[in-house]
Amino acid sequence: VIPATKDSRELYEITRNAKVIIDACDEVTLKYQGLLVEAAKSGKDVSDRVKIQTRKGSVKFNEKLFAEKYPDLYKELTITTKKISGSFRYAPDKSSNRNIIDIDPELAEFLAEFEDLLTIDVIDEELEFDLHDRLLKVMSARKYAELDFDIADAKLRSLTGLNDGIEGICTWKREIKMTSKFDSETLSIDYPEEYDSCVV
């Protein structure tokens, strides 16, 4: 583990602040989506703002069943490779009072107003358009925060290099592991009958 630098501490702050913004935007978006779902349940047409789908249960290849039915073929199509394994993890945020008001007061005020509007009982057409417009602004703010996070995250990974982490910022212990993967794609092409017999 290498010691933290001014740059790595600044990047850590960017990731933590971005996470607060992303979470705040997600919270408001979920409330808006809940409002649309309730409106759809009550018979209101919300098809211009949301697509509600009913799906069938999934049908997929059952690898375990195939291994039992065709053990030799399963062994032949299982590929063993070396893989570098290990998760990049952030150290716990010691700023327990990290708040969106301190990070972006303007966005915090906007989100609070949006949440207040979501509690209104009767929503007319004009308010519907206003809510949708506000949602688009929330999605935009979230995307910018996500971009900030991704850039800072990539730079921190680069600064970590081959080390096991940066003190007080992150850990990234990696090790080489042998992994086995069954090649179901080759099976479906070269042995379609056997593949189909294990699709449930």
Rosetta blueprint (number, residue, H / E / L):
1 V L
2 I E
3 P L
4 A L
5 T L
6 K H
7 D H
8 S H
9 R H
10 E H
11 L H
12 Y H
13 E H
14 I H
15 T H
16 R H
17 N H
18 A H
19 K H
20 V H
21 I H
22 I H
23 D H
24 A H
25 C H
26 D H
27 E H
28 V H
29 T H
30 L H
31 K H
32 Y H
33 Q H
34 G H
35 L H
36 L H
37 V H
38 E H
39 A H
40 A H
41 K H
42 S L
43 G L
44 K L
45 D L
46 V L
47 S L
48 D L
49 R L
50 V L
51 K L
52 I L
53 Q L
54 T L
55 R L
56 K L
57 G L
58 S L
59 V L
60 K L
61 F E
62 N L
63 E H
64 K H
65 L H
66 F H
67 A H
68 E H
69 K H
70 Y L
71 P H
72 D H
73 L H
74 Y H
75 K H
76 E H
77 L L
78 T E
79 I E
80 T E
81 T E
82 K E
83 K E
84 I E
85 S E
86 G L
87 S L
88 F L
89 R E
90 Y E
91 A L
92 P L
93 D L
94 K L
95 S L
96 S L
97 N L
98 R L
99 N L
100 I H
101 I H
102 D H
103 I H
104 D L
105 P H
106 E H
107 L H
108 A H
109 E H
110 F H
111 L H
112 A H
113 E H
114 F H
115 E H
116 D H
117 L H
118 L L
119 T L
120 I L
121 D L
122 V L
123 I L
124 D L
125 E H
126 E H
127 L H
128 E H
129 F H
130 D H
131 L H
132 H H
133 D H
134 R H
135 L H
136 L H
137 K H
138 V H
139 M H
140 S H
141 A H
142 R H
143 K H
144 Y H
145 A H
146 E H
147 L H
148 D H
149 F H
150 D H
151 I H
152 A H
153 D H
154 A H
155 K H
156 L H
157 R H
158 S H
159 L H
160 T H
161 G L
162 L L
163 N L
164 D L
165 G E
166 I E
167 E L
168 G L
169 I L
170 C E
171 T E
172 W L
173 K L
174 R L
175 E E
176 I E
177 K E
178 M E
179 T E
180 S E
181 K E
182 F E
183 D L
184 S H
185 E H
186 T H
187 L H
188 S H
189 I H
190 D H
191 Y L
192 P H
193 E H
194 E H
195 Y H
196 D H
197 S L
198 C L
199 V E
200 V L
